Amino acid sequence: MAGCCGHEARFDGVSADYKRRLWLVIAINAAMFGVEMSAGQMSGSQALKADALDFLGDALTYGISLAVIGASLRTRALAALGKGVSLLLMGLWVFGSTLYQVFYVGVPQAEIMGAIGFLALAANMASVLLLVKYKDGDANVRSVWLCSRNDAIGNVAVMIAALGVWGTATGWPDLIVAGIMAGLFLNSAVQILSQAVREWREEEAHAAGH
């Protein structure tokens, strides 16, 4: 697990138990992408579409995490940098598409939003419980935890948006939640990128010392 300073060992994912858990989480995310994107199209919910895109991004980046387990710190840091950049781009896309929707505000179907939001929350809580034991690893491992945590928060937000849409009969709650989710993606991207850069520099300093 992570130590209190940069020179202490961090969990790097080299564990059969961690790999099994990660495979389960990848399967959950891939399945939920299909379900939630279809529901987002049917309901006209921007928040559901944003969350579905996050499911897809997570499934892909978790695959990268599996691929680099056991590699050098530099390779793992590079993979985390790539995931941080993709999360940044995802946040910018959600933010931009939400701004676009502001000028064309339709009213999503609150019932579909709420039902799918609840299903997605259950899926992501399962993922969080599977990964919580390993939440304080290196940048590569930590990025997996942050993505799963973001998903669970996002699902709660979608359900709140559904309630808001139902109560106000407008699409604004949906757009507001999509904007908040974009901010969450961007915040996590900064955390992942910062840790990955620190670990890259630590590896360079360690290599220079030999």
C-alpha positions as CSV (number, residue, x, y, z in Angstrom):
1,M,0.0,0.0,0.0
2,A,1.0,3.6,-0.4
3,G,3.5,5.0,2.0
4,C,3.7,8.5,3.4
5,C,6.5,9.6,1.1
6,G,7.5,9.1,-2.5
7,H,10.4,6.7,-1.7
8,E,8.2,4.0,0.0
9,A,6.9,1.0,-1.9
10,R,3.4,1.3,-3.4
11,F,1.2,-1.6,-4.4
12,D,1.8,-2.1,-8.1
13,G,-1.0,-4.5,-9.0
14,V,1.2,-7.7,-8.9
15,S,-1.4,-9.9,-7.3
16,A,-3.5,-12.7,-8.6
17,D,-6.4,-11.6,-6.5
18,Y,-6.2,-8.0,-7.8
19,K,-6.1,-9.2,-11.4
20,R,-9.2,-11.4,-10.9
21,R,-11.1,-8.5,-9.3
22,L,-10.0,-6.2,-12.2
23,W,-11.3,-8.7,-14.8
24,L,-14.7,-8.7,-13.0
25,V,-14.8,-4.9,-13.0
26,I,-13.9,-4.8,-16.7
27,A,-16.8,-7.1,-17.5
28,I,-19.2,-5.1,-15.4
29,N,-18.2,-1.8,-17.1
30,A,-18.4,-3.2,-20.6
31,A,-21.9,-4.5,-20.1
32,M,-23.1,-1.3,-18.5
33,F,-21.8,0.8,-21.3
34,G,-24.1,-1.0,-23.7
35,V,-27.1,-0.8,-21.4
36,E,-26.6,2.8,-20.4
37,M,-25.8,4.2,-23.8
38,S,-29.0,2.6,-25.2
39,A,-31.0,4.0,-22.3
40,G,-29.4,7.4,-22.9
41,Q,-30.5,7.4,-26.5
42,M,-34.0,6.2,-25.6
43,S,-34.5,8.7,-22.8
44,G,-32.7,11.7,-24.4
45,S,-30.6,12.0,-21.2
46,Q,-27.2,13.8,-21.5
47,A,-26.3,12.6,-18.0
48,L,-26.9,9.0,-18.9
49,K,-24.8,9.3,-22.1
50,A,-22.0,10.9,-20.2
51,D,-22.0,8.1,-17.6
52,A,-22.2,5.5,-20.4
53,L,-19.1,7.0,-22.0
54,D,-17.4,6.8,-18.7
55,F,-18.2,3.1,-18.5
56,L,-16.6,2.5,-21.9
57,G,-13.5,4.6,-20.9
58,D,-13.1,2.6,-17.7
59,A,-13.3,-0.8,-19.4
60,L,-10.6,0.3,-21.9
61,T,-8.3,1.8,-19.3
62,Y,-8.7,-1.1,-16.9
63,G,-7.5,-3.3,-19.7
64,I,-4.4,-1.1,-20.0
65,S,-3.9,-1.4,-16.2
66,L,-3.9,-5.2,-16.6
67,A,-1.5,-5.1,-19.4
68,V,1.2,-3.1,-17.5
69,I,1.0,-4.9,-14.2
70,G,4.5,-6.0,-13.3
71,A,6.1,-3.6,-15.8
72,S,8.6,-1.0,-14.7
73,L,7.5,2.0,-12.7
74,R,8.2,4.2,-15.8
75,T,6.0,2.1,-18.0
76,R,3.2,2.1,-15.4
77,A,3.5,5.8,-14.9
78,L,3.3,6.3,-18.7
79,A,0.2,4.2,-18.8
80,A,-1.3,6.3,-16.0
81,L,-0.4,9.4,-18.0
82,G,-2.3,8.1,-20.9
83,K,-5.3,7.3,-18.8
84,G,-5.2,10.8,-17.2
85,V,-5.2,12.4,-20.6
86,S,-8.1,10.3,-21.8
87,L,-10.1,11.2,-18.7
88,L,-9.2,14.9,-19.3
89,L,-10.5,14.6,-22.9
90,M,-13.6,12.8,-21.7
91,G,-14.4,15.5,-19.2
92,L,-13.9,18.2,-21.9
93,W,-16.2,16.3,-24.3
94,V,-18.9,16.0,-21.6
95,F,-18.6,19.6,-20.7
96,G,-18.7,20.8,-24.3
97,S,-21.6,18.6,-25.3
98,T,-23.5,19.8,-22.2
99,L,-23.0,23.4,-23.2
100,Y,-24.3,22.5,-26.6
101,Q,-27.4,20.9,-25.1
102,V,-28.0,24.1,-23.1
103,F,-29.1,25.7,-26.4
104,Y,-31.4,22.8,-27.2
105,V,-32.9,21.7,-24.0
106,G,-35.3,18.8,-24.3
107,V,-37.0,17.0,-21.4
108,P,-35.5,13.5,-20.8
109,Q,-37.6,10.6,-19.7
110,A,-37.1,10.7,-15.9
111,E,-38.4,7.1,-15.4
112,I,-35.7,5.6,-17.6
113,M,-33.0,7.8,-16.1
114,G,-33.9,6.8,-12.6
115,A,-34.2,3.0,-13.3
116,I,-30.9,2.8,-15.3
117,G,-29.2,5.1,-12.8
118,F,-30.1,2.7,-10.0
119,L,-28.9,-0.3,-12.1
120,A,-25.6,1.5,-12.9
121,L,-25.2,2.4,-9.2
122,A,-25.5,-1.2,-8.2
123,A,-23.0,-2.2,-10.8
124,N,-20.5,0.4,-9.7
125,M,-20.9,-0.2,-6.0
126,A,-20.0,-3.8,-6.8
127,S,-16.9,-2.5,-8.6
128,V,-16.0,-0.2,-5.7
129,L,-16.3,-3.0,-3.2
130,L,-14.1,-5.3,-5.4
131,L,-11.4,-2.6,-5.6
132,V,-11.5,-0.8,-2.3
133,K,-8.8,-3.1,-0.8
134,Y,-6.3,-1.8,-3.4
135,K,-7.3,1.9,-3.5
136,D,-3.9,3.3,-2.4
137,G,-1.5,1.8,-4.9
138,D,0.7,3.5,-7.5
139,A,-0.7,5.9,-10.1
140,N,-1.8,3.0,-12.4
141,V,-3.7,1.2,-9.5
142,R,-5.0,4.4,-8.1
143,S,-6.4,5.5,-11.4
144,V,-8.6,2.3,-11.5
145,W,-9.9,3.2,-8.0
146,L,-10.7,6.8,-8.9
147,C,-12.6,5.8,-12.0
148,S,-14.7,3.3,-10.1
149,R,-15.4,5.9,-7.4
150,N,-16.3,8.5,-10.0
151,D,-18.8,6.1,-11.6
152,A,-20.6,5.5,-8.3
153,I,-20.8,9.2,-7.6
154,G,-22.0,9.8,-11.1
155,N,-24.8,7.3,-10.8
156,V,-26.1,8.9,-7.6
157,A,-26.0,12.2,-9.5
158,V,-28.0,10.7,-12.4
159,M,-30.7,9.5,-10.0
160,I,-30.8,13.0,-8.5
161,A,-31.1,14.4,-12.0
162,A,-34.0,12.0,-12.8
163,L,-35.8,13.2,-9.7
164,G,-35.2,16.8,-10.7
165,V,-36.4,16.3,-14.2
166,W,-39.5,14.6,-12.9
167,G,-40.2,17.3,-10.4
168,T,-39.5,20.3,-12.7
169,A,-40.6,18.8,-16.1
170,T,-37.5,20.4,-17.6
171,G,-34.1,19.1,-18.9
172,W,-32.0,21.5,-16.7
173,P,-31.4,19.1,-13.8
174,D,-30.0,16.6,-16.4
175,L,-27.7,19.2,-17.9
176,I,-26.5,20.4,-14.5
177,V,-25.6,16.9,-13.4
178,A,-23.8,16.3,-16.7
179,G,-21.7,19.4,-16.1
180,I,-20.9,18.3,-12.5
181,M,-19.8,14.9,-13.8
182,A,-17.5,16.7,-16.3
183,G,-15.9,18.6,-13.5
184,L,-15.4,15.3,-11.6
185,F,-13.7,13.7,-14.6
186,L,-11.4,16.8,-14.9
187,N,-10.5,16.7,-11.2
188,S,-9.6,13.0,-11.3
189,A,-7.6,13.5,-14.4
190,V,-5.5,16.2,-12.6
191,Q,-4.9,13.8,-9.7
192,I,-3.9,10.9,-11.9
193,L,-1.6,13.0,-14.1
194,S,0.1,14.6,-11.0
195,Q,0.8,11.3,-9.4
196,A,2.0,9.8,-12.7
197,V,4.4,12.7,-13.3
198,R,5.8,12.4,-9.7
199,E,6.4,8.6,-10.2
200,W,8.0,9.2,-13.6
201,R,10.4,11.7,-12.0
202,E,11.1,9.4,-9.1
203,E,12.1,6.6,-11.5
204,E,14.3,9.0,-13.4
205,A,16.0,10.1,-10.2
206,H,16.4,6.5,-9.1
207,A,18.0,5.6,-12.4
208,A,20.3,8.6,-12.4
209,G,21.5,7.5,-8.9
210,H,22.8,4.2,-10.2
